[in-house]
Amino acid sequence: MKYLSTRGQPADHEFCDILLGGLAPDGGLYLPESYPQVTRAELDAWRVLSYAELAFAVLSKFITDIPADDLRAICAKTYTPQVYRHVRGGEDAREITPLTWLEPGRLALLELSNGPTLAFKDMAMQLLGNLFEYVLDKRGEQINILGATSGDTGSAAEYAMRGKHRVRVFMLSPHGRMSAFQRAQMYSLDEANIFNIAVEGMFDDAQDIVKAVSNDAAFKAKHRIGAVNSINWARVAAQIVYYFKGYFAATKSNDEEIAFCVPSGNFGNICAGHIARQMGLPIGRLILATNENDVLDEFFRTGVYRPRRSAETQVTSSPSMDISKASNFERFVFDLVGRDPRVVADLWRKVDAGGAFDLNDTPYFARVPEFGFVSGSSSHADRLATIRKVWADYGVMIDTHTADGVKVACENMPGDMPVVVLETAQPVKFAETIREALGREPDRPADFDGIEDLPQHVEVMAPDVDAVKEFIVRHIG
Ligand SMILES: *Cc1c(COP(=O)(O)O)cnc(C)c1O
């Protein structure tokens, strides 16, 4: 399988070439030159596979430059009940991603947040950790991952890379601005290859430092700086697997169609659903849910994509969806415009200059229904009401992001097929809103008891690019 760029660079890369990188050199995002198709016979055979076996079956269509036995071993090592040990509901507690019906045959939750950091980002990031180690060992190379986080991504990256040889993680976070639980999760890690840097400022200040360091090409090359942000193709690829798993769990035969509803920010999660559908998985609808930061809902309702400035981005109680532009959206638009990279490059010339684009003047917006997309948005009041309703009616406690998904799913029930809402985090990560909604503490997995009291390892620094560079150099040795 070869990979091309959405802005025109031809398909001359294999999976391992793009694994450690971010954007393509022309500024576009990598995609397979064509989507591998799944036959009916394959679907029938895949229905009975374990998560790890299914991951191998799906990923081996996208990863053709790692020997099959090695890839199978990497999947088997990643998707184990020990790694995804925080399972709650579901018919089978040994599943990695159990499905729970709220209303049988109509509405279900797919648990994706049973990994080490209790958010769905672990589903892909754990695989990435093992893939990085494998490829770097083969090549005798090292990488220093630099990132900025407001919560879920940073901790998922650190728990995926902890103790891995040839990998160091330097993670910037806004000092004093994450929840006590999120701080404890990241800063209590005591690993020689993990470095937490709390920047005195906001998330955007931390992000700006990462951009400044990454734009210093000489520094980046000399110190082997890499990233694991949401545009990383391997993360999207790993997420395709649970759409298959969720489909099999929700249906009895491969003749049925289902809908997925996906709480969305950077369009990474739902992009994987779009690709699963392009491969031939019978997904009737993809329902995209946003919070008050409704850039994507606006596009699917109106055809206008208008990224916001950071000052326009609202701080909400589903903070992992607080985005001003959706970094993976370009992948979908590439398919929507018939995979014409010139059209994509033209559209993003406007976006990259701080503007917007309107697809109503083009033949493309009318094609959105062919791709199964509908959308909706949710507010803080909606989240509270939904958390209360799901708790009262079904005895299930959901987090704020999943609540955005359930709210939008209920407004967009197709009627003729069940909807599976992707559960993207566990409620304990957002305890404050759970207390506001339910007047009680969220459930906490036993191994997180007292985590806030553990010693924390973090360097507090001024928002200063040179100081961060100096810190990195000093700790690479
Ligand atoms: C990252 C995240 C999202 C958004 O996912 P995207 O892939 O950015 O669309 C939603 N919910 C939670 C809990 C997250 O951590």
The ligand as an ORCA input file, in Angstrom:
! r2SCAN-3c Opt
* xyz 0 1
  C      -9.864     13.726     21.402
  C     -11.225     13.550     21.966
  C     -12.385     13.787     21.205
  C     -12.338     14.302     19.784
  O     -11.820     13.368     18.887
  P     -11.322     13.848     17.420
  O     -10.619     12.673     16.867
  O     -10.389     15.000     17.673
  O     -12.521     14.245     16.648
  C     -13.622     13.539     21.794
  N     -13.710     13.108     23.066
  C     -12.625     12.889     23.845
  C     -12.808     12.448     25.246
  C     -11.335     13.096     23.319
  O     -10.263     12.876     24.095
*
